Amino acid sequence: MKEREEVMKYFTIYQQIMQSEIKTAEYESYKNSTVGRTNEEWLAVLAALRYPKSHPREMLEMLEHEKFHISYEMLVRCLRSVNLDDPGKRCYICTQIEEAANHLKKALDGSKKDAEAFADFASDMTERDNARGKMYFKAKYLLVYLIWMDEDLRNQDYIQIGQCYGERYCERVIRQLKKEINRKLGVKEEKKSTRDVLQKTEAVLASTQSSYEMAGNDELAKLRFLNENYRNSLEMVQAMFDELTESVEESAEEAKKTAISDFFGKLNSPMYGSILDSLLVVEQNLANARKIGVKMPPQLMSLTIIFKQLIRFVKDSGIEPIEEVGREFEASYEEISLLNYVGAPYERDGEIKKLRVSTPGWKYGEIIISTPTVQEVAEE
């Protein structure tokens, strides 16, 4: 497949997330004593995705040709550990991972449809194969594919991420990609509820127990299962609860923003005298009075203190004016289409009028609480 010539529209989303994960991976490499084994598992995933129909001995030869070093016994063991020890499963997973990578790239190009498809993949990466009931590790597979194989996104600067992360952490990276893309494209995603996560957890644990019981009296098979499959299943359960925690935190933050916006929106409504707009007018009047030496009567000092406290409260709450009151500028009707305009109607296309900002408008972060008002300045 030919590499693309143009950079993806939102490529920086992918780049920034991966760059930040490198720093985390560097820290993990110092404290994690299992990095060596994790790295070998990623080599097994890489071999399985590159050569899905090949025998492990053929995989080993091709890995050694690429300067990767792993013993045949370890490769076989790791292929079994990551549940890619069968050509049928490898081919099945390759198709899914390639589709997910394509959806990701098209989403980074700005396609909402593909962002939704990638979100569907990222929202449910827990799946077991029908034959043995072992988990597939789709987040791990996808990151290996992106770092090492994808024509457009591969970058060996990110290989330390692959050396350090297990499935739980890989899921977090994929979810972060999903979240940032959805935010940029304005794609709404359904939040997971506690019931959703608990039901999924029960299914994973029940399937895990069933797979354990399938081992029968084979004690070696049971020990191998406990060492590989059960550990990975618990990581997936933890990943689901991590996602629930993120969902709860995001919902709480959204509720906070909505509550603040509603409160200050009501405070600045005509019903309550547009208090926010009045604050700036009073503040400017007080400043002008101080400049010309006007002294505040002692009886009104308490009102001044209360007024200053109110301004401080507004600022500390993150409420900011959008425009500067009194600013004069020239603009056409199209240029002020998002503002409140007071004055004689524009009579022709391209007409320019001199305007003055009369009320600033207010915002909380990216949320618009009220729109600025501009008035036509009469010609002298």
N, C-alpha and C positions, 0 to 999 in steps of 0.2 A: 504493500500500500504506500502511495506517495505521501511524503510529509507535506503538511500544509505550509503555505508561504506566509499567511497573515497571522498575527498574534490574536489569540482569543480576546474578545471584548472585555471580559472580566477575569483575564488570566491572573491578575494580581491577587485575587481572592485565593486561588490555589497556591500561589507562590508564597503569600504571607503566612498562610496556615502551615505549610510545610517548613518554612524557615523557622517559625516559632517552635515547631516540633523537634527540629534539630537540637535546639537548646535543651529541651526536655530530655531527649535521647542521650545527650552527652552526660547529663546528670544521672540518668538511669544506669548508664554503662559503668559508672563508678560504684554505685551502691548495689547493683543487681548481680548476684553471684551466678545466675543462670543464663547470662548473656550468650555464652558459647553455645549452649544447647538451642537457645532461641534462634541464633544465627543459622545453625544447621537445619532447623525446621524451615526457615525461610528459603534456604537453598533447595530443600525438597519441594517447596511450593513452586519456586522458580522453574525447577526441572519439569515438574508436572504440567505447568502451564505452557512451557515452551515445546515439550515433547510428549503430549498427552497419550499418543498411541505407542510410544516406545517402551521397551523393557527397561527396568532399572539399570541393567549393565550398560545399555546403550546411552541412557541418561548420564551415567557416570562418566563415560568416555567423552561426551560432549561438554559436560561441566569441567572436566580436567583440561579440555582443549581451550576453555575460556578462563583457565587459571583458577578455577574453584577447586578446593581440596576437601574431600569428604570420603570416608570409607564406604564400601558397598554396604556393609552391615548397618552402618549408621543411616545411610540413605534409605534403605528399606524400612528401618525402624521409624524414621521421621515421616516417610510417606504414609505409613500406617497411623502415626500419631496425628497427622493433619488430615487424615481420612481421604487421601488421594492415592491409595495403593491399588487402584483398579482402573484400567483404561476407560471403561464405560463411565465411571464417575468423573474421571479427569476431563473427558470430552464434554460431558454435561456441564461441568463447572466452567470450562473455558468459554462455552457459549454465553453463559450468564454473565461472566466477568467482562467479556468483550462488549456485550450490550450495555452493561452498566457504565463502562468507560466511555462509550460513545454518547450515552445520555449525558454524562458529566461534561464532556467537551462541548456538546451542543448547548447545554445549559450555560456554560461559561461564555458561549457566543451570544447568549441573550434569549434562548428559546424557553418560554415558560412551559410549553408542553413537555420538553425534555427535562426541565427542572422538576416537574411533577413526577415524571417517570423515575428520575434518580432518587427523589424523595421516597417513592414507594419502595425502591430497593433498600435504601438506607434505613427505613422505618421498621423493616422486618428481615434481619439477616440471620435469624435462627431457623435452621432447617436440618433435618436428619435424612440420611439415605435410607431407602426402603429395605435394602438387603440386610444391613447389620444394625441399623438404628443409631449409628454414630453421627455426631454433629459435623456439619460443614462449617468452615470458618471463613465466611465470605468477605468480611472486612479485611482479614489478613491476606486473602487471595487477591483482592482488588488493589491493595496498596503495593503488593509485590509487582503486580502487573503494571501499575502506573509508574513506579520508580524504575523498573528495569526494562519493560517491554513496549509500552505505548509509544508510538511514533512521535507524538506531539508533546507528551508530558514527562517522558522518562528523563531522569536527571540523577546521576550518580552522586551528586552532592547530598542526596537524601538517604543514602544507603544505611546510615547509622540508625535511622528510624526503623528500618527493617530488621536491624540486628537486635534491637532492644524491646520491641513491642510484641505482646501477646494479643490475643483476640479482643480482650476487654478494652485495651487501649486503642487498638485499631478501629474498633467501633466508634470510640469517642472522636477520633480524627475524621472519620467518614460523616458522622453526625454534624460535626462542626462545619464541614464543607457544605452539607445540605442546608444547614441553618443560615450560613452567610449568603449562599446563592439565593435562597428563598427570600431573604431580607432585601437583597439588591433588586431582585426581579418583582418583588411584591407578591410572591406566591404564599397563600395562606395554607398552613399545614395543620392537620388535626392533632391536638395534644393528646398524649396517652394519659389515661386515667389510672388510678390505683387498681381498679378492677381489671383493666386491660393487662397491666403488668402482672398482677397476681395470677390471672388465668393462664397467661403465657408461661409464667414460672412453674405453675403446677404441671403444665403439659411437658415442659423440659425435664423436670425432675421425675415425672412418671415414666417418660420415655427412657431416661437414664437408668432408672431402677429396672425397667423391663429389659434393657440391653444387658444389664448386669446379670439378671436371672437367666438370660439366654446362654450364658457361659456354662450353665449346668454344674457338673462336678469337676470341671477343668480348673483346678486351683491356679495354674499358671495364667490362664486366660483371665481369670477374675483379678489377679494381681496386676496384670497388664492394663486391664480396664480401669482399675482404681488409679493407676499411675498416670494414665493418659486421658481417658474419656471423661471420667468423673471430674477431674480437675478442670478440664476445659468447659464442661457443662456448668460448673459453678462460676467460672469466669463469665460465661454468657448471662447467667442469672444476675450477677453483679452488674454487668453492663446494662441490663434492662432497668435495674433500679437506679443506676447512674442517670439513664435517660429520663426516668420518671422525675428524679430530683431536678434535672435541668428544666424539664417541662413545668414543674411546680414553681421554680424560681422565675422562669420567664413569665408565667401567668401572673405571679405576684407583682413583678415589675410592670407588666402591662396594666394591671389593676391600679397600681400606684399612679402611673402616668395619667390614666383616665380620670381618677379621682381628683388629682391636682388640676388637670385641665378643666374639668367640670366646675370645680370650686372657684378658680380664678376667672373662668368664663362668666360665671354668674356674677362675680364681684365687679366685673367690668361691663355688665349689661346696663342698658338705659334704665332698667327698673331700679337699680341701685346707684344711679348717678354716675356711671362709668368711673368707678373709684380709681382704677389703675391709671386711666388717662389723667384724672384730676391730680394724682400724686405728682406727676411731672410738672404740671402747671404750678402747683403750690410750691414745689421745691425750687423752681426757677424764680418765682416771685420772692421767696425768702432770700435767695441768693442775691437778687437785685436789690432788695431792701438793705442787706448787709453792706453791699458795695457803696451805697449812698449814705451810710451811717445811721439808718433808722434803728432805734432801739426797741426791742420787744417789751411791752408792758409786763410787769411781774405776774399779773393775773393770767396772761396767756402763755407763760413759759411752759406750763405743764402740757398744753396742747402741742407746743413745738416738740417736746420730748416724745410724746406719743406718736406724733407724725414721723419723726426720725426712726422710731422703733418699727413703725409700720413699713417704711421704706426698706429697712434692714431685713425685715421678715420676708418681703417680696423677693429681694435679691438672694437671700439665703435659700429660698425655695426653688431657685433656678429659673425664675421668671425674668425674661429680658425683653426690652423694647426692640422692635424691629426697625423702626425709622427714628430719625432725629427730628423732634418737633421744631418747626421754624425753618427747616432746610428748604431752600428754593432750587428748582431745577426746571428744565424744559423737557417735554415728552409728548409723544403722540398718544392717541387713544389706545392703540395696540400695546404700547409700553406700560400702560397703567391698568390694563384689563383686570388684573388681580387685586387692584386697590379700590377703595371707596372714593368716588369722585364727586366733588361738589362744585358746580359752576355751570356755565352755559354749555349747551350740547356742542360737541365737535360737528362741524358742518361738511367737511370733505376729507377724503382719504389723504393721509400723510400730513394733516394739519398739526402744527406744533403749538402748544400753549405753555405759558409760564405758570408753574404750580408751586404751592407751599404746603408742607406737611403740617396738618393741624392736629391730628392724633397719631401716636406712634405705632399703634398695633403692638400686640404682645405674643410671645412664644415661650413654650416650655420644651427645650431641646428642639426636636423637629416638629413638634405639635404646635399648630397655630391656634392661639386662644382668641385673638381678635385681629382684624385686618386694618392696616393703616388707612387713614383718610387724608386725601389731598384736596386742596381748594385752588381754584383758578385765581391767579393774581391779576387784578384789573390793570389794564394799561393806563399809565399816567398821561 
